[in-house]
Amino acid sequence: MNKDKRREIFQRLRDHNPAPTTELEYTTAFELLVAVVLSAQATDRGVNKATARLFPVANTPEAILALGEDGLKEHIKTIGLFNSKASNIMKLCRMLVDRHGGEVPRTRGELEALPGVGRKTANVILNTAFGQPTMAVDTHIYRVANRTGLAPGKTVREVEDRLVRWTPKEFLHDAHHWLILHGRYVCVARKPRCGACVIHDLCEYRDKTEE
């Protein structure tokens, strides 16, 4: 995979979807933060159903603290691991109020210091809420990067670092979303839909399907 091929891959992904974004529903950086924390080992659709109940009632750190942990659980109990997620969100809200004036911080270090927030979640917030050119590598991006040859790596961090280094700057802000959506709907895990793929001829995967 050379730089010209990578550029063409991202050019086609952009042509196919000029304005990609997360499928999580949110209106503020805090809502996005809560949604991403809830999305661990859960579908975006399931998270959106829960936050559609939660956010009209409580969509600030102060409001969630006032709701209480049991009250929060009632709104998110349809999501997997809701007990531990509720605990983390309550601690996260307390820290936001006590240390950040109720605002979501804009640095990686401050974000990763929040309960329930790891590197991937921090990258999502930095990219989607604050427009920074980060790469939040989930299972979809990891699979696409390795399968296509775009940025192969043995670890999530290795893939992240190579994608950030090798993705042309003009595509870097949106690359995270293009690759997630491509992995979610086209380059799926068990049987990729190679016949419907806009980068079919550029992909270096050896076992392409006809679908």
C-alpha contacts under 8 A as a table, 3 or more apart, distances in Angstrom:
res1	aa1	res2	aa2	distance
1	M	5	K	6.29
1	M	6	R	7.00
1	M	149	G	6.15
1	M	150	L	6.35
1	M	204	E	7.75
2	N	5	K	5.41
2	N	6	R	6.37
3	K	6	R	5.01
3	K	7	R	6.11
3	K	166	W	7.34
4	D	7	R	5.12
4	D	8	E	6.25
5	K	8	E	5.10
5	K	9	I	6.16
5	K	202	L	6.69
6	R	9	I	5.05
6	R	10	F	6.38
6	R	150	L	6.61
6	R	166	W	7.93
6	R	167	T	7.04
6	R	168	P	7.93
7	R	10	F	5.34
7	R	11	Q	6.02
7	R	167	T	7.44
7	R	168	P	6.47
8	E	11	Q	4.89
8	E	12	R	6.13
9	I	12	R	5.36
9	I	13	L	6.28
9	I	199	I	5.97
9	I	202	L	6.95
10	F	13	L	4.93
10	F	14	R	6.01
10	F	171	F	6.65
10	F	175	A	7.36
11	Q	14	R	5.13
11	Q	15	D	6.11
11	Q	171	F	7.97
12	R	15	D	4.94
12	R	16	H	6.07
12	R	198	V	6.66
12	R	199	I	6.96
13	L	16	H	5.12
13	L	17	N	6.12
13	L	18	P	7.83
13	L	178	W	6.44
13	L	198	V	7.23
13	L	199	I	7.79
14	R	17	N	4.99
14	R	18	P	4.73
14	R	19	A	7.61
14	R	178	W	7.61
15	D	18	P	5.65
16	H	198	V	7.81
17	N	20	P	5.98
17	N	178	W	7.67
19	A	174	D	7.90
20	P	174	D	6.66
20	P	177	H	5.85
20	P	178	W	6.41
21	T	128	T	7.52
21	T	174	D	7.74
21	T	177	H	5.79
22	T	25	E	7.78
22	T	128	T	7.57
22	T	177	H	6.55
23	E	44	D	6.42
23	E	45	R	7.99
24	L	32	L	7.44
24	L	35	A	6.81
24	L	36	V	7.80
24	L	44	D	5.61
24	L	45	R	7.57
24	L	47	V	7.40
24	L	48	N	6.23
25	E	32	L	7.51
25	E	35	A	7.84
25	E	48	N	6.00
26	Y	29	A	7.79
26	Y	31	E	5.37
26	Y	32	L	5.39
26	Y	35	A	7.66
27	T	31	E	6.45
27	T	32	L	7.39
28	T	31	E	5.19
28	T	32	L	6.32
28	T	129	A	7.71
29	A	32	L	5.09
29	A	33	L	6.14
29	A	104	V	6.53
29	A	125	I	7.25
29	A	129	A	5.44
30	F	33	L	4.96
30	F	34	V	6.27
30	F	59	N	7.39
30	F	60	T	6.75
30	F	61	P	7.78
30	F	103	E	7.42
30	F	104	V	6.06
31	E	34	V	5.23
31	E	35	A	6.11
31	E	55	F	7.50
31	E	59	N	6.21
31	E	60	T	7.62
32	L	35	A	5.00
32	L	36	V	6.06
32	L	125	I	7.19
32	L	129	A	7.47
33	L	36	V	5.25
33	L	37	V	6.26
33	L	121	T	7.79
33	L	125	I	6.55
34	V	37	V	5.18
34	V	38	L	6.19
34	V	89	I	7.04
35	A	38	L	5.05
35	A	39	S	6.08
35	A	47	V	6.55
35	A	48	N	7.73
35	A	51	T	7.16
36	V	39	S	4.93
36	V	40	A	7.03
36	V	121	T	6.40
36	V	124	V	7.84
37	V	40	A	6.12
37	V	85	K	7.15
37	V	89	I	7.73
37	V	116	G	6.40
37	V	117	V	6.79
37	V	121	T	7.10
38	L	42	A	7.28
38	L	47	V	6.46
38	L	79	I	7.46
38	L	82	F	7.78
38	L	85	K	6.42
39	S	42	A	4.87
39	S	43	T	6.24
39	S	44	D	6.27
39	S	47	V	6.07
41	Q	80	G	7.04
42	A	46	G	6.71
42	A	47	V	7.01
42	A	79	I	6.66
42	A	80	G	6.34
43	T	46	G	5.19
43	T	47	V	6.31
44	D	47	V	5.02
44	D	48	N	6.03
45	R	48	N	5.11
45	R	49	K	6.36
46	G	49	K	5.24
46	G	50	A	6.51
46	G	78	T	7.64
46	G	79	I	6.66
47	V	50	A	5.16
47	V	51	T	6.12
47	V	79	I	6.83
48	N	51	T	5.13
48	N	52	A	5.91
49	K	52	A	5.23
49	K	53	R	6.90
50	A	53	R	5.41
50	A	54	L	6.28
50	A	75	H	6.18
50	A	76	I	5.33
50	A	78	T	7.02
50	A	79	I	7.44
51	T	54	L	4.60
51	T	55	F	5.46
51	T	75	H	7.65
51	T	76	I	7.46
52	A	55	F	5.98
52	A	56	P	6.99
53	R	56	P	6.41
53	R	57	V	7.24
53	R	75	H	6.24
54	L	57	V	5.46
54	L	58	A	5.90
54	L	59	N	7.27
54	L	72	L	7.69
54	L	75	H	5.57
54	L	76	I	7.49
55	F	58	A	4.90
55	F	59	N	4.60
56	P	59	N	6.80
57	V	63	A	7.87
58	A	63	A	4.89
58	A	64	I	5.34
58	A	67	L	7.33
59	N	63	A	6.45
59	N	64	I	6.86
60	T	63	A	5.19
60	T	64	I	6.27
60	T	102	G	7.61
61	P	64	I	5.27
61	P	65	L	6.15
61	P	93	C	4.61
61	P	94	R	7.15
61	P	96	L	6.93
61	P	97	V	6.71
61	P	102	G	6.10
62	E	65	L	5.14
62	E	66	A	6.20
62	E	93	C	7.13
62	E	97	V	7.12
62	E	102	G	7.28
63	A	66	A	5.00
63	A	67	L	6.16
64	I	67	L	4.85
64	I	68	G	6.47
64	I	72	L	7.02
64	I	90	M	7.23
64	I	93	C	7.30
65	L	68	G	5.27
65	L	69	E	7.55
65	L	90	M	6.33
65	L	93	C	6.73
65	L	94	R	7.18
67	L	70	D	7.81
67	L	71	G	5.30
67	L	72	L	6.27
68	G	71	G	5.21
68	G	72	L	6.14
68	G	90	M	7.70
69	E	72	L	5.03
69	E	73	K	6.18
69	E	86	A	6.24
69	E	87	S	6.76
69	E	90	M	6.51
70	D	73	K	5.06
70	D	74	E	6.47
71	G	74	E	5.28
71	G	75	H	6.92
72	L	75	H	5.38
72	L	76	I	6.49
72	L	86	A	6.42
73	K	76	I	5.15
73	K	77	K	5.38
73	K	82	F	6.63
73	K	83	N	6.76
73	K	86	A	6.04
74	E	77	K	5.57
75	H	78	T	7.85
76	I	79	I	5.74
76	I	82	F	6.20
76	I	86	A	7.88
77	K	80	G	7.54
77	K	82	F	5.55
77	K	83	N	7.79
78	T	82	F	7.51
79	I	82	F	5.56
81	L	84	S	5.78
81	L	85	K	6.20
82	F	85	K	4.93
82	F	86	A	5.82
83	N	86	A	5.25
83	N	87	S	6.38
84	S	87	S	5.07
84	S	88	N	6.23
85	K	88	N	5.09
85	K	89	I	6.06
85	K	116	G	7.38
86	A	89	I	5.11
86	A	90	M	6.18
87	S	90	M	5.31
87	S	91	K	6.38
88	N	91	K	5.14
88	N	92	L	5.91
88	N	115	P	5.30
88	N	116	G	5.40
89	I	92	L	4.84
89	I	93	C	6.00
89	I	115	P	7.19
89	I	116	G	7.25
90	M	93	C	5.15
90	M	94	R	6.25
91	K	94	R	5.08
91	K	95	M	6.23
91	K	114	L	7.94
91	K	115	P	6.28
92	L	95	M	5.17
92	L	96	L	6.17
92	L	114	L	5.48
92	L	115	P	5.27
92	L	116	G	7.50
93	C	96	L	5.02
93	C	97	V	6.22
93	C	102	G	7.57
94	R	97	V	5.24
94	R	98	D	6.04
95	M	98	D	5.06
95	M	99	R	5.61
95	M	100	H	7.28
95	M	114	L	7.08
96	L	99	R	5.51
96	L	100	H	4.90
96	L	101	G	6.33
96	L	102	G	4.80
96	L	103	E	6.21
96	L	104	V	6.76
97	V	100	H	5.75
97	V	101	G	4.94
97	V	102	G	4.16
97	V	103	E	7.43
98	D	101	G	6.40
98	D	102	G	7.45
99	R	102	G	7.81
100	H	103	E	5.51
100	H	104	V	7.07
100	H	105	P	6.84
104	V	111	L	7.78
105	P	110	E	6.15
105	P	111	L	6.19
106	R	110	E	7.42
106	R	111	L	7.26
106	R	126	L	6.66
106	R	130	F	7.17
107	T	110	E	5.47
107	T	111	L	6.22
107	T	126	L	7.53
108	R	111	L	5.11
108	R	112	E	6.00
108	R	119	R	7.80
108	R	122	A	6.03
108	R	123	N	7.54
108	R	126	L	7.49
109	G	112	E	5.28
109	G	113	A	6.25
110	E	113	A	5.18
110	E	114	L	6.94
111	L	114	L	5.51
111	L	117	V	6.65
111	L	118	G	7.99
111	L	122	A	5.72
112	E	115	P	7.72
112	E	117	V	5.26
112	E	118	G	5.32
112	E	119	R	6.35
112	E	122	A	6.20
113	A	117	V	7.16
114	L	117	V	5.55
117	V	120	K	7.90
117	V	121	T	5.64
117	V	122	A	6.43
118	G	121	T	5.46
118	G	122	A	6.15
119	R	122	A	5.07
119	R	123	N	6.11
119	R	136	A	7.77
120	K	123	N	5.09
120	K	124	V	6.36
120	K	136	A	4.84
120	K	137	V	6.38
120	K	138	D	7.31
121	T	124	V	5.10
121	T	125	I	6.40
121	T	136	A	7.16
122	A	125	I	5.22
122	A	126	L	6.09
123	N	126	L	5.08
123	N	127	N	5.96
123	N	134	T	5.59
123	N	135	M	6.17
123	N	136	A	5.05
124	V	127	N	5.22
124	V	128	T	5.72
124	V	129	A	7.66
124	V	134	T	7.54
124	V	135	M	7.56
124	V	136	A	5.68
125	I	128	T	5.38
125	I	129	A	5.14
125	I	130	F	6.70
126	L	129	A	5.89
126	L	130	F	5.03
126	L	131	G	6.32
126	L	132	Q	5.36
126	L	133	P	7.84
126	L	134	T	6.81
127	N	130	F	5.63
127	N	131	G	4.66
127	N	132	Q	4.49
127	N	133	P	5.83
127	N	134	T	5.50
127	N	135	M	7.61
127	N	173	H	6.87
128	T	131	G	5.67
128	T	132	Q	7.57
131	G	173	H	6.99
132	Q	173	H	6.61
133	P	172	L	5.58
133	P	173	H	4.39
133	P	174	D	7.84
134	T	164	V	7.14
134	T	172	L	7.47
134	T	173	H	6.82
134	T	176	H	7.56
135	M	160	E	6.01
135	M	163	L	7.33
135	M	164	V	6.61
135	M	175	A	7.47
135	M	176	H	5.33
136	A	160	E	7.20
136	A	176	H	6.32
137	V	140	H	7.60
137	V	141	I	5.37
137	V	142	Y	6.06
137	V	156	V	6.30
137	V	157	R	7.81
137	V	159	V	7.45
137	V	160	E	5.98
137	V	176	H	7.57
138	D	141	I	5.44
138	D	142	Y	6.06
138	D	156	V	7.65
138	D	180	I	7.69
139	T	142	Y	5.08
139	T	143	R	6.06
140	H	143	R	5.22
140	H	144	V	6.18
140	H	179	L	7.30
140	H	180	I	5.45
140	H	182	H	7.97
140	H	183	G	4.76
140	H	184	R	6.32
140	H	188	V	7.79
141	I	144	V	5.09
141	I	145	A	5.86
141	I	176	H	7.66
141	I	179	L	5.52
141	I	180	I	5.43
141	I	183	G	6.46
142	Y	145	A	5.34
142	Y	146	N	6.25
142	Y	156	V	6.41
142	Y	159	V	6.63
143	R	146	N	5.35
143	R	147	R	5.80
143	R	183	G	7.26
143	R	189	A	7.49
144	V	147	R	5.14
144	V	148	T	5.78
144	V	149	G	7.98
144	V	150	L	7.63
144	V	179	L	6.91
144	V	182	H	7.76
144	V	183	G	5.97
144	V	187	C	6.61
145	A	148	T	5.73
145	A	149	G	5.92
145	A	150	L	4.89
145	A	151	A	4.83
145	A	152	P	5.62
145	A	153	G	8.00
145	A	159	V	7.07
146	N	149	G	5.20
146	N	150	L	6.60
146	N	151	A	6.05
146	N	152	P	4.21
146	N	153	G	6.57
147	R	150	L	7.79
147	R	152	P	7.63
147	R	203	C	7.91
147	R	204	E	7.20
147	R	205	Y	5.49
148	T	151	A	7.98
148	T	203	C	4.65
148	T	204	E	4.99
148	T	205	Y	5.28
149	G	152	P	5.63
149	G	203	C	6.83
149	G	204	E	5.63
149	G	205	Y	7.20
150	L	163	L	7.80
150	L	203	C	7.95
151	A	159	V	5.88
151	A	162	R	5.77
151	A	163	L	5.80
151	A	166	W	7.74
152	P	159	V	6.10
152	P	162	R	7.90
153	G	156	V	7.24
153	G	158	E	5.26
153	G	159	V	4.88
153	G	162	R	7.96
154	K	158	E	6.61
154	K	159	V	7.41
155	T	158	E	5.14
155	T	159	V	6.36
156	V	159	V	5.20
156	V	160	E	6.12
157	R	160	E	4.92
157	R	161	D	6.07
158	E	161	D	5.25
158	E	162	R	6.20
159	V	162	R	5.22
159	V	163	L	6.05
160	E	163	L	5.22
160	E	164	V	6.19
161	D	164	V	5.24
161	D	165	R	6.12
162	R	165	R	4.98
162	R	166	W	5.81
163	L	166	W	5.21
163	L	167	T	5.52
164	V	167	T	5.74
164	V	172	L	7.13
167	T	171	F	6.73
167	T	172	L	5.91
167	T	175	A	7.83
168	P	171	F	5.67
168	P	172	L	6.30
169	K	172	L	5.07
169	K	173	H	7.80
170	E	173	H	7.49
171	F	174	D	5.87
171	F	175	A	5.77
172	L	175	A	5.09
172	L	176	H	7.53
173	H	176	H	7.13
174	D	177	H	5.54
174	D	178	W	6.42
175	A	178	W	5.13
175	A	179	L	6.10
176	H	179	L	5.52
176	H	180	I	6.28
177	H	180	I	5.19
177	H	181	L	6.10
178	W	181	L	5.35
178	W	182	H	5.99
179	L	182	H	4.99
179	L	183	G	6.06
180	I	183	G	5.16
180	I	184	R	6.01
181	L	184	R	4.95
181	L	185	Y	6.04
181	L	186	V	7.80
182	H	185	Y	5.56
182	H	186	V	5.20
182	H	187	C	5.79
182	H	188	V	7.97
183	G	186	V	5.73
183	G	187	C	4.47
183	G	188	V	5.31
183	G	189	A	7.73
184	R	187	C	6.74
184	R	188	V	5.79
185	Y	188	V	6.17
186	V	192	P	6.05
186	V	193	R	5.14
186	V	194	C	7.21
186	V	196	A	7.00
186	V	197	C	6.42
187	C	191	K	7.76
187	C	192	P	4.52
187	C	193	R	6.00
187	C	194	C	7.14
187	C	197	C	7.73
188	V	191	K	6.10
188	V	192	P	4.73
188	V	193	R	7.05
189	A	192	P	6.40
191	K	209	T	7.36
192	P	208	K	7.51
192	P	209	T	6.70
192	P	211	E	7.76
193	R	196	A	5.59
193	R	197	C	6.51
193	R	209	T	6.61
193	R	210	E	7.37
193	R	211	E	5.02
194	C	197	C	4.99
194	C	200	H	6.04
194	C	208	K	5.96
194	C	209	T	5.38
194	C	210	E	6.15
194	C	211	E	5.77
195	G	200	H	7.27
195	G	209	T	6.79
195	G	210	E	5.12
195	G	211	E	4.49
196	A	200	H	7.98
196	A	211	E	6.65
197	C	200	H	5.15
199	I	202	L	5.29
199	I	203	C	6.11
200	H	203	C	5.44
205	Y	208	K	6.28
